[in-house]
Amino acid sequence: MAVSRDILVLRALGLGDLLTGIPALRGLRRAHPDAHIVLAAPQRYTELALLSGAVDEVDPTPGLGGLRPRAEAPALAVNLHGSGPESTADLLALRPQRLLSHRHPAFPEVDGPPWRPDLHEVDRWCALLEWAAIPCDTSDLGIDRPDGYPDRSSVVVVHPGAAFAARRWPADRFAAVAAALRDKGCEVVITGDSGEVDLAHTVAAAAGLPPSAVLAGRLELLELVALISDCRLLICGDTGVGHIATATGTPSVLLFGPTPPARWGPKGTGPHIAVWAGDVGDPHGDRPHSGLLLITVSRVLEATATLLEDCA
């Protein structure tokens, strides 16, 4: 197999994973300005990945075991996916000239830094590249507002969904927050993906909002990025949409349950408030985590009042 000048980066995960990986991807871009950088990631994130300016191409990859054989072996493969061994094995199968990954006992021939579970997700991947003498800026998270979408700068966005129930604050509490903001004169919209339409309508109805306030399932990804870039405030749980607010500098109130914000919360000193009760647990659980349930509606409304002026 011939060797190309391509750099292949594996990060076939979710929206938040893509956005927290941008500083590392940009560090790689600056270190190799003439390389063709390919990101192996889910196809639905292609436009957003290209918007970051860090990669030249997205190789649609739904997850581990999904890497396609390449006509030419990459000059460098970078494991921004996980601690291994599966992700390491996927990349080694491409026979890269060089592999950059964390150390794992299953692959003693692959050198790299040890996996540190205590690091923030942004810091983790920048540290991996810096181990290889590739400087990164952990604050380099920003993305531009996509062009061609309507201006919705008057709205407050409530996003009640999350990938796992453990990180999903109860719908009635989101509805209570949305209703309180509506009563203050705010224009509130409810977002979500195609699998969260019913949840969004439940929240809207309980909050006394019209069906037209539900945007769940109606926005393509870049339109959602534009909406959050424009909006007055985002309120959501520990989910990928919160990282859009960090990337666009939009004020946000983010509700954390089983995972501490020191691991996945907003970086820097932007207009973001991470609400957390101090409890930890399994972020992939099938019911709302006990720590998340300790967060009250009044506490969330106090946080919104810090970031949001009266809407009327």
Protein Blocks (a to p, Z undefined) as FASTA:
>chain_A
ZZdfbdcdddddcfklmmmmmmmmmmmmmmmmmbccdddddfklmmmmmmnopafbdcdd
fbghiaccdfbdcfbdcdfkbnojmlmmmmmmnopabdcddddfklmmlgcddddfkbcf
klmmmmmmmmnopacdfklmbccddehiacfkkbccddfbdfbfklmccfklmmmmmmmm
mmnopacdddddfklmmmmmmmmmmnopafklpmghkacfklmmmmmmmmmbdcddddfk
lmmmmmnopacddddfkbcfklmmcehjbdcddddehiacdfkbcbdcfklmmpcfklmm
mmmmmmpccfZZ
